[in-house]
Amino acid sequence: MKAFIVCFLALSVAFAAHETVQPSIGAGGLSLAEIKKYNELKETKWGKILIGLAEVHIQASGPIQRLIQALEDLIKELNTARSDENNRYESKRATHEANVQNINSQIGAANSEINSNRVKIQSILEPKKQQAQEDIARDTQIVAEKQENIRSATSNRNKDHADFEKRIAEHTEAIAAVDESLQLLGTLAKNKPSLLEFKKATMSFKKLELQIRKTHVAEIPFVEALISLAMNQDVNQDILNDIIQKLNKLRSRLASSVQLETENEAAAVKAFDELIVQLNKEINDSKNNIQRNTVLITETDKAIKESNNIIDKKTFEVEDLKAKLEAEQESWRQETTTHEEVIAEIDKEIDVVKQCKTLFESKQFSGYVNSKLGSL
């Protein structure tokens, strides 16, 4: 701005120096106040320059009004420069505010994405993963329990089947004993038994009694009565036939018992097989659930990782944006300081020019300058 003033006024002085004008020296001098102002202005940078130019102008016999007009034009130029600076500053302000708004908008969007992913992790993904883990633990427990049920049922079934086979064997032996007794009784019924046959029959009946005790305890009194009658050497034919008939009925009951045992065993085997099928189905269902939940946990962990990556990325972006915002604010503070300094400088220049113009408009100014320079 100093260069502008110097150039502007120098041109004005040079132009005036080429004009043919009679020198005009005012009578009298400046007032004390004006002299004081004159001296004060010469102590300032801009006042010294302007007064110096005025002295040169007056020494060159240039009309003072020409210089005053130059100062008026300078004031207009300075006001224009002030207006231009204000416009430039307001334009910068608009750009600055748009930048701040844009950065804050980006920070808000990034923070919103951070918060939404945190909520997603805390409210959706983590509970989902925890529920899947609990379901796996439950289904794992179910599998263990069902497998134990299979082992227990299999063990019981094997034991029951062994007992069944034992009972069938005992029934078969009892039926064989009955058959043997019937055969001996048939022989006794035909002929009077010898002592050897009688002993053989006695041993057979005792064997029958022993077998009946193993299978049909309720039949023991009946069997004992039959044996007692059969062992009586005085038993007649009718009694023997009656005993044979009753033993045949006992044999039928034993055969029916074998059939019932066989039917019960078949039903037990069927129930066992159905139980095993059902338990295996429940085990497979639980294992499928475990597999699905394992996949779900893997997918959920992946989603959690992705959300955490987004959070980390957006957190970094927020920090970077905050740094940009701070840089923008700092740049704006510097811009404002520069603007204020420029405006202050222009205002100072305008004030000095106005004071000089007022001083130069004094009718005694030219005379005072000529008298002052002439005394040197």
Secondary structure, DSSP 8 states (H G I E B T S, - for coil): -HHHHHHHHHHHHHHHHTS-------SS---HHHHHHHHHHHHSHHHHHHHHHHHHHHHTT--HHHHHHHHHHHHHHHHHHHHHHHHHHHHHHHHHHHHHHHHHHHHHHHHHHHHHHHHIIIIIIHHHHHHHHHHHHHHHHHHHHHHHHHHHHHHHHHHHHHHHHHHHHHHHHHHHHHHHHHHHHHHHHHS---HHHHHHHHHHHHHHHHHHHHH-GGGHHHHHHHHHHHT-TT--HHHHHHHHHHHHHHHHHHHHHHHHHHHHHHHHHHHHHHHHHHHHHHHHHHHHHHHHHHHHHHHHHHHHHHHHHHHHHHHHHHHHHHHHHHHHHHHHHHHHHHHHHHHHHHHHHHHHHHHHHHHHTSTTHHHHHHHHHHT-
